[in-house]
Amino acid sequence: MKIAIEQSKTLKPKPDQNNLGFGKYFTDHMFYLEYTVGIGWHDAKIIPYGPITMDPGAMVLHYAQEVFEGMKAYKAKTGKIHIFRPDMNAKRLRTSCERLYMPPLPEEMFIEAVKAIVSHEREWIPSLEGTSLYIRPFIFADDVVIGVHPGETYKFIIILSPVGSYYPEGINPVKIYVEEYYVRASKGGTGFTKCGGNYASSIIAQVKAQEKGYTQVLWLDGAERKYVEEVGTMNVMFKIENEIWTAPLDGSILPGVTRDSCITILKDMGYRVREELIPIDFLMESGRNGKLEEAFGTGTAAVISPIGSLTYKEETVTVNNFETGKLTRRLYDFITGIQNGTQEDKYNWIQEVL
């Protein structure tokens, strides 16, 4: 892929690595690619980061034909730049595009684009422990027409943001509220994709939970409100009597990259991983009788986030005395170690950016 480069005439000052937050700062440049029916993907370029000119009639503004990904680049202890399992993000983006009837981006082109913009903005990658460069690729329809049908022109853009911890709590436990009324996704819908609509529909429950003092929402299935699915920005796992339980990939939850990585690592550690329906009543009872030993979320943004309590129907169960569990910490250290180059990458999950 031939990539034209337009250098920004004004470079931004780098933010303080000790106070990055998440998604607050953006680098000097972004990757930009266009799609036109009959031509395909064309005109790849790296251009200065800035506003996108868009007609008020652009289809994405009216019918939400849009998908995105989330991944990170890391500065290893050796000074090399690592990205973690980009092939999985490339495949998931393709799956999301297919479900929303958008032109899929070839996986090799996706990875090449990610590496190109990360390499170009390598000076923005923070080096402090727990920091990284968040990578946000996204595709949207920008045809100027009012009508519900597939678009004919699309934009693929990658923006970058130096980040710290996703949650203020960091690797400390969070409080989770189990949502009883609202539904995130149902089988046959778009729950398994990364499209903006999934997240927009979750905001009302998220705000409700935060107003009550909780960090995140745990969603139940859309049909019966009976089975545990995922947390708003993470897949979720539970250690119950030394076995690991997590919801199955049956079309309504996101096939997380970190989820898949944890399952592989846990099996190698000798744990039985049960990808099965988890009744919320069973989970709460396990919390009451002490069989729920640890709980944690898995996702690119937070990596591993320990869960300290679950509240459902006004009842709260505390997990592991509201302390980070040994297995939770071990998984966090293992995965972040692979990402920053201090842990052997025996799975060949790291790709280097030159």
C-alpha positions as CSV (number, residue, x, y, z in Angstrom):
1,M,0.0,0.0,0.0
2,K,1.5,3.4,-1.1
3,I,1.0,5.9,1.7
4,A,1.4,9.6,1.1
5,I,2.6,11.7,4.0
6,E,1.6,15.3,4.8
7,Q,3.6,16.6,7.8
8,S,1.8,18.9,10.3
9,K,3.2,22.4,10.3
10,T,2.5,22.8,14.1
11,L,3.4,20.0,16.5
12,K,1.7,19.8,19.9
13,P,3.5,19.6,23.2
14,K,3.6,16.2,24.7
15,P,1.3,15.8,27.8
16,D,2.6,14.8,31.3
17,Q,2.9,11.1,31.4
18,N,1.8,11.1,35.0
19,N,-1.6,12.7,34.2
20,L,-2.6,11.2,30.9
21,G,-6.1,9.9,31.9
22,F,-7.8,8.1,29.0
23,G,-8.6,9.5,25.6
24,K,-7.9,13.1,26.4
25,Y,-4.9,13.8,24.2
26,F,-4.3,13.1,20.5
27,T,-1.2,12.9,18.4
28,D,-0.1,15.2,15.6
29,H,-1.2,13.0,12.7
30,M,-3.8,10.4,11.7
31,F,-4.2,7.8,9.0
32,Y,-6.8,8.4,6.3
33,L,-8.1,6.0,3.6
34,E,-11.2,6.2,1.3
35,Y,-13.5,3.7,-0.2
36,T,-15.6,4.2,-3.4
37,V,-17.9,1.5,-4.9
38,G,-16.3,0.3,-8.2
39,I,-12.8,1.5,-7.1
40,G,-12.3,-0.1,-3.6
41,W,-10.0,1.3,-0.9
42,H,-7.8,4.0,-2.2
43,D,-5.7,7.1,-1.5
44,A,-4.0,6.1,1.7
45,K,-2.3,8.9,3.5
46,I,-1.0,10.2,6.8
47,I,-2.2,13.7,7.4
48,P,-2.3,16.3,10.3
49,Y,-4.8,15.4,13.0
50,G,-7.8,17.7,12.7
51,P,-11.5,18.1,12.1
52,I,-13.3,16.0,9.4
53,T,-15.4,18.0,6.9
54,M,-18.7,16.3,6.7
55,D,-22.0,17.2,4.9
56,P,-25.1,17.3,7.2
57,G,-26.6,14.7,5.0
58,A,-23.8,12.2,5.5
59,M,-25.4,8.7,6.1
60,V,-23.4,8.0,9.3
61,L,-25.1,10.9,11.0
62,H,-28.6,9.5,10.3
63,Y,-28.3,5.7,10.1
64,A,-25.1,5.0,12.2
65,Q,-23.3,2.8,9.6
66,E,-20.1,2.9,11.6
67,V,-17.7,0.4,13.2
68,F,-14.4,0.8,15.2
69,E,-11.6,-1.0,17.0
70,G,-9.5,-0.5,20.0
71,M,-5.9,-1.6,20.5
72,K,-2.7,-0.3,21.9
73,A,1.0,0.2,21.1
74,Y,3.6,-0.2,23.9
75,K,7.2,0.9,24.4
76,A,9.0,-2.2,25.5
77,K,11.8,-2.1,28.1
78,T,14.2,-2.7,25.1
79,G,13.0,0.4,23.4
80,K,11.2,-1.5,20.7
81,I,7.5,-0.8,19.9
82,H,5.0,-3.6,20.3
83,I,1.4,-4.0,19.3
84,F,-0.6,-6.9,20.8
85,R,-2.4,-9.4,18.5
86,P,-3.4,-6.9,15.7
87,D,-4.5,-9.8,13.6
88,M,-7.5,-10.4,16.0
89,N,-8.5,-6.7,15.7
90,A,-8.3,-6.9,11.9
91,K,-10.5,-10.0,11.9
92,R,-13.0,-8.5,14.3
93,L,-13.2,-5.3,12.2
94,R,-14.0,-7.4,9.2
95,T,-16.7,-9.2,11.1
96,S,-18.2,-5.9,12.2
97,C,-18.2,-4.5,8.7
98,E,-19.9,-7.6,7.3
99,R,-22.7,-7.4,9.9
100,L,-23.4,-3.7,9.2
101,Y,-23.0,-4.4,5.4
102,M,-20.0,-2.2,5.0
103,P,-17.0,-2.9,2.7
104,P,-14.5,-5.0,4.8
105,L,-11.0,-3.7,5.0
106,P,-8.5,-6.4,4.0
107,E,-6.7,-7.7,7.2
108,E,-3.2,-7.1,5.9
109,M,-4.1,-3.6,4.9
110,F,-5.5,-2.9,8.4
111,I,-2.3,-4.1,10.0
112,E,-0.1,-2.2,7.6
113,A,-2.0,1.0,8.3
114,V,-1.8,0.6,12.0
115,K,1.9,0.0,11.9
116,A,2.5,2.9,9.6
117,I,0.7,5.5,11.7
118,V,2.2,4.2,15.0
119,S,5.7,4.3,13.5
120,H,5.1,7.8,12.3
121,E,3.9,8.9,15.8
122,R,6.4,6.8,17.8
123,E,7.6,9.8,19.8
124,W,4.1,10.0,21.3
125,I,4.3,6.5,22.9
126,P,4.6,7.0,26.7
127,S,7.1,5.0,28.6
128,L,5.9,5.0,32.2
129,E,4.6,1.8,33.7
130,G,0.9,1.4,33.0
131,T,0.9,3.8,30.0
132,S,0.5,3.1,26.3
133,L,-0.6,4.6,23.0
134,Y,-4.3,3.8,22.4
135,I,-5.1,3.1,18.8
136,R,-8.6,3.9,17.5
137,P,-9.3,2.7,13.9
138,F,-12.9,3.4,12.6
139,I,-14.9,3.2,9.4
140,F,-18.0,5.2,8.6
141,A,-20.3,5.9,5.6
142,D,-20.3,9.4,4.3
143,D,-22.6,9.3,1.3
144,V,-24.7,12.5,1.2
145,V,-28.2,11.0,0.9
146,I,-31.2,10.4,3.1
147,G,-32.2,6.8,2.7
148,V,-31.8,3.5,4.5
149,H,-29.5,1.5,2.3
150,P,-25.8,0.6,2.1
151,G,-23.4,3.4,1.5
152,E,-21.2,3.8,-1.5
153,T,-18.4,5.9,0.0
154,Y,-16.6,5.3,3.3
155,K,-13.7,6.7,5.3
156,F,-11.2,4.6,7.3
157,I,-9.3,6.7,9.9
158,I,-6.9,5.9,12.7
159,I,-6.3,8.3,15.5
160,L,-3.9,7.8,18.4
161,S,-4.0,8.8,22.1
162,P,-1.4,8.4,24.8
163,V,-3.2,7.0,27.8
164,G,-2.9,5.9,31.4
165,S,-5.3,3.7,33.3
166,Y,-8.9,3.4,31.9
167,Y,-10.5,3.4,35.3
168,P,-9.4,5.8,38.1
169,E,-9.1,2.7,40.3
170,G,-6.3,1.2,38.1
171,I,-5.7,-2.4,39.1
172,N,-7.8,-1.9,42.3
173,P,-11.2,-3.5,42.5
174,V,-14.3,-1.8,41.1
175,K,-18.0,-1.8,42.1
176,I,-20.4,-3.3,39.5
177,Y,-24.1,-2.7,39.2
178,V,-26.2,-5.5,37.5
179,E,-28.7,-3.9,35.2
180,E,-32.2,-5.3,35.4
181,Y,-34.3,-3.3,33.0
182,Y,-32.2,-2.0,30.0
183,V,-30.7,-4.4,27.5
184,R,-27.4,-4.1,25.7
185,A,-27.9,-6.7,22.9
186,S,-29.8,-9.8,21.8
187,K,-28.9,-12.7,19.6
188,G,-29.4,-11.8,15.9
189,G,-28.4,-8.2,16.7
190,T,-25.1,-6.4,16.7
191,G,-23.8,-7.4,20.2
192,F,-20.8,-9.2,18.7
193,T,-19.6,-6.2,16.7
194,K,-17.9,-3.0,17.7
195,C,-20.3,-0.5,16.4
196,G,-21.1,2.8,18.1
197,G,-24.8,2.0,18.5
198,N,-24.0,-0.7,21.0
199,Y,-22.3,1.8,23.2
200,A,-24.7,4.7,22.7
201,S,-27.6,2.5,24.0
202,S,-25.6,1.5,27.1
203,I,-25.0,5.1,28.3
204,I,-28.3,5.5,30.1
205,A,-27.6,2.5,32.4
206,Q,-24.0,3.5,32.8
207,V,-25.0,7.0,34.1
208,K,-27.6,5.4,36.4
209,A,-25.0,3.1,37.8
210,Q,-22.4,5.9,38.3
211,E,-25.0,8.1,40.1
212,K,-25.4,5.2,42.6
213,G,-21.6,5.0,43.1
214,Y,-20.8,2.1,40.8
215,T,-18.0,2.0,38.2
216,Q,-19.6,-0.1,35.6
217,V,-22.7,-2.0,34.5
218,L,-23.0,-5.8,34.2
219,W,-25.5,-6.7,31.5
220,L,-27.9,-9.6,31.4
221,D,-29.2,-11.4,28.4
222,G,-31.8,-9.6,26.3
223,A,-34.4,-12.4,26.2
224,E,-34.9,-13.5,29.8
225,R,-32.7,-11.0,31.9
226,K,-31.4,-14.2,33.5
227,Y,-27.9,-14.8,32.3
228,V,-24.7,-12.8,32.8
229,E,-23.2,-11.4,29.5
230,E,-20.6,-8.7,29.8
231,V,-19.6,-5.4,31.5
232,G,-20.1,-2.2,29.5
233,T,-16.5,-2.0,28.2
234,M,-15.2,-5.4,29.1
235,N,-15.8,-9.1,29.0
236,V,-16.1,-10.6,32.4
237,M,-14.8,-13.8,34.2
238,F,-15.6,-15.4,37.5
239,K,-13.4,-17.8,39.6
240,I,-15.9,-20.1,41.3
241,E,-14.6,-23.1,43.3
242,N,-11.3,-22.9,41.3
243,E,-13.0,-23.0,37.9
244,I,-13.3,-20.0,35.6
245,W,-16.7,-19.1,34.2
246,T,-17.3,-16.7,31.4
247,A,-20.2,-16.1,29.0
248,P,-20.1,-18.0,25.7
249,L,-19.7,-16.2,22.3
250,D,-23.2,-16.8,21.1
251,G,-23.8,-13.6,19.1
252,S,-24.6,-11.1,21.8
253,I,-21.3,-10.3,23.4
254,L,-18.0,-9.0,22.0
255,P,-15.3,-11.6,21.2
256,G,-12.6,-9.7,23.1
257,V,-8.9,-10.0,22.3
258,T,-8.0,-9.9,26.0
259,R,-10.8,-12.4,26.8
260,D,-9.3,-14.9,24.3
261,S,-5.8,-14.3,25.6
262,C,-6.9,-14.9,29.2
263,I,-8.7,-18.2,28.2
264,T,-5.5,-19.4,26.5
265,I,-3.3,-18.5,29.5
266,L,-5.7,-19.9,32.1
267,K,-5.9,-23.2,30.3
268,D,-2.1,-23.4,30.2
269,M,-2.1,-22.7,34.0
270,G,-4.3,-25.8,34.4
271,Y,-7.7,-24.1,35.1
272,R,-10.9,-25.5,33.7
273,V,-12.5,-22.6,31.7
274,R,-16.3,-22.9,31.4
275,E,-17.7,-20.8,28.5
276,E,-21.2,-21.4,29.6
277,L,-24.4,-19.5,30.4
278,I,-24.1,-18.1,33.9
279,P,-27.4,-17.5,35.7
280,I,-27.2,-14.3,37.7
281,D,-28.9,-16.1,40.6
282,F,-26.2,-18.7,40.6
283,L,-23.5,-16.0,40.6
284,M,-25.1,-14.1,43.5
285,E,-25.5,-17.4,45.5
286,S,-21.9,-18.2,44.9
287,G,-21.0,-14.7,46.3
288,R,-23.2,-15.3,49.4
289,N,-21.7,-18.7,50.3
290,G,-18.1,-17.8,49.5
291,K,-17.7,-19.9,46.4
292,L,-17.1,-16.8,44.2
293,E,-13.4,-16.5,44.8
294,E,-12.5,-13.8,42.3
295,A,-14.1,-11.8,39.5
296,F,-12.5,-9.6,36.9
297,G,-13.2,-7.8,33.6
298,T,-11.0,-8.2,30.5
299,G,-10.5,-5.6,27.8
300,T,-8.0,-3.7,25.8
301,A,-8.5,-0.4,27.7
302,A,-8.2,-1.7,31.2
303,V,-6.4,-5.1,30.4
304,I,-7.6,-6.8,33.6
305,S,-9.9,-5.0,36.1
306,P,-10.7,-6.7,39.4
307,I,-14.3,-6.7,40.6
308,G,-14.7,-6.0,44.3
309,S,-18.5,-6.2,44.6
310,L,-21.7,-7.0,42.6
311,T,-25.0,-5.4,43.3
312,Y,-28.2,-7.0,42.0
313,K,-31.8,-6.2,43.1
314,E,-30.5,-4.1,46.0
315,E,-28.3,-7.0,47.3
316,T,-24.5,-6.6,47.3
317,V,-22.0,-9.4,47.5
318,T,-18.4,-8.7,48.1
319,V,-15.7,-10.6,46.2
320,N,-12.4,-11.6,47.9
321,N,-12.9,-9.0,50.7
322,F,-12.8,-6.3,48.0
323,E,-9.2,-7.0,47.3
324,T,-7.4,-7.9,44.1
325,G,-7.2,-11.6,43.8
326,K,-4.0,-13.5,43.3
327,L,-5.1,-15.0,39.9
328,T,-6.4,-11.6,38.7
329,R,-3.0,-10.0,39.5
330,R,-1.2,-12.9,38.0
331,L,-3.1,-12.5,34.7
332,Y,-2.6,-8.8,34.6
333,D,1.2,-9.1,35.2
334,F,1.4,-11.9,32.6
335,I,-0.4,-10.0,29.8
336,T,1.2,-6.6,30.5
337,G,4.6,-8.4,30.7
338,I,4.1,-9.8,27.2
339,Q,3.0,-6.4,26.0
340,N,6.0,-4.5,27.5
341,G,8.6,-7.2,26.7
342,T,9.4,-8.4,30.3
343,Q,7.5,-11.7,29.9
344,E,8.3,-14.4,27.3
345,D,5.9,-14.2,24.4
346,K,5.5,-17.9,23.9
347,Y,2.3,-17.4,22.0
348,N,3.8,-15.1,19.4
349,W,1.2,-12.4,20.1
350,I,3.4,-9.4,19.8
351,Q,4.2,-7.8,16.5
352,E,7.0,-5.2,16.3
353,V,6.6,-1.8,14.7
354,L,9.7,-0.7,12.8
